[in-house]
């Protein structure tokens, strides 16, 4: 029998989580991006290897893995503001002594899941754009597997990446505008 719990986070609650993200990033501001991504990959491996997980954690791990792939994808070149947001969330997620210590059975990752959910909502346009970029790249590589023209490939990928970066920013701006209108 499933049991559903719904939480409504107010703007004040959300501000708390955003502040926690900023504190996490500030705490390791000199850390190398790749070190952070490697550390998160190790945390994910540890979580998976630690025995049975609550489903609310298990469902988010593929999303975290996809986000780490996005950060590592040199051809995608995730813009700095989105990159920083992802890294801050990873730092928070990787901290075992965050709001709810991770070693508390059953609920230790609850605050981490909230952070991940907030990140996934905030970055939905980035994730959509990245999926479209990967599909474009895979299609291009399949169609041109027999021809070796690396400069042309890079130019096409750059053009598509630029279009998708603009699209994700446009959509994000439209969302922000809608939210501001809803507050009035």
ABEGO torsion letter per residue (X at the ends): XBBBBBBBBBAAAAAAAAAAAAAAAAAAAABBAAAAAAAAAAAAAAAAAAEBBBAAAAAAAAAAAAAAAAAABAAAGBBAAAAAAAAAAAAAAABAABABBAABBGAAAAAAAAAAAAAAAAAAAAAAAAAAAAAAAAAAAAAAAABBBAAAAAAAAAAAAAAAAAAAAAAAAAAAAAAAAAAX
